[in-house]
């Protein structure tokens, strides 16, 4: 099922929250299988190592994403500050120009004695 014009990826389905959102309320929960339980028991601590390795990999990716977002936020803040300064400078220039136009208009209206 596609919601919001977005395709469903295996990563979305692996995330329980995303799977619930994507699949909707009509989704049927899978039934437990005794064979699965036996296979999990045979794997023992190896499954824990995989989960820890996956956790560490995901954690490293999240750290990288966080760093990238921090960098983008700093750049955005710098651009915003530059735009504020540019607007201020343009406002001052416009005011000076309008003042000089007003002075020229007043001086041209004065009669020469």
C-alpha positions in Angstrom: 0.0 0.0 0.0 1.3 3.4 -0.9 0.5 6.5 1.2 1.3 10.1 0.4 2.8 9.2 -3.0 5.6 7.4 -1.4 6.6 3.8 -2.1 7.0 1.2 0.7 10.6 0.1 1.3 11.8 -2.9 3.2 13.3 -0.4 5.8 9.9 1.1 6.3 8.4 -2.4 6.9 11.2 -3.3 9.3 10.3 -0.4 11.5 7.2 -1.5 13.5 5.8 2.0 13.7 6.2 2.6 10.0 4.8 -0.8 9.2 1.7 -0.1 11.3 1.2 3.2 9.5 1.8 1.7 6.0 -0.2 -1.4 6.5 -3.0 0.3 8.2 -5.5 -1.1 10.7 -6.5 -3.9 8.4 -3.1 -5.6 8.7 -3.1 -9.1 10.1 -0.4 -10.0 12.7 1.8 -12.9 11.7 1.3 -16.1 13.8 4.2 -17.4 15.8 5.8 -20.6 14.5 7.4 -23.2 16.7 10.1 -23.8 14.1 11.0 -20.1 14.3 11.3 -20.4 18.1 13.6 -23.4 17.7 15.8 -21.6 15.1 16.1 -18.6 17.4 17.1 -20.8 20.3 19.8 -22.5 18.2 21.2 -19.1 17.2 21.7 -18.1 20.8 24.0 -15.2 21.5 24.9 -14.9 17.8 21.6 -13.1 17.3 22.6 -10.7 20.1 25.9 -9.9 18.4 24.1 -9.2 15.1 21.7 -6.9 16.9 24.5 -5.1 18.7 26.4 -4.7 15.4 23.3 -3.4 13.7 22.7 -1.1 16.6 26.2 0.3 16.4 26.0 0.7 12.6 22.7 2.6 12.9 24.0 4.6 15.8 27.0 5.7 13.7 24.7 6.6 10.8 22.6 8.7 13.1 25.7 10.5 14.4 26.7 11.2 10.8 23.2 12.5 10.0 23.2 14.6 13.1 26.5 16.2 12.2 25.3 16.9 8.6 22.1 18.5 10.0 24.1 20.6 12.4 26.3 21.8 9.5 23.3 22.6 7.4 21.7 24.5 10.3 24.9 26.6 10.8 25.0 27.4 7.1 21.3 28.3 7.1 21.9 30.6 10.1 24.8 32.2 8.3 22.8 32.8 5.2 19.9 34.2 7.2 22.3 36.7 9.0 23.7 37.8 5.6 20.2 38.3 4.2 19.2 40.4 7.2 22.4 42.6 6.8 21.6 42.9 3.0 18.1 44.0 3.7 19.2 46.5 6.3 21.8 47.9 3.9 19.3 48.1 1.1 16.8 49.9 3.4 19.4 52.5 4.3 20.4 53.0 0.7 16.7 53.4 -0.3 16.2 56.0 2.5 19.3 58.0 1.5 18.1 57.9 -2.1 14.6 59.1 -1.2 16.1 61.9 1.0 18.3 63.1 -1.8 15.4 63.0 -4.3 13.3 65.0 -1.8 16.2 67.6 -1.4 16.6 67.9 -5.2 12.9 68.4 -5.6 12.8 71.1 -2.8 15.8 72.9 -4.3 14.3 73.0 -7.8 11.0 74.5 -6.4 12.8 77.4 -4.7 12.6 80.6 -6.7 15.9 82.2 -7.5 16.1 85.9 -6.2 
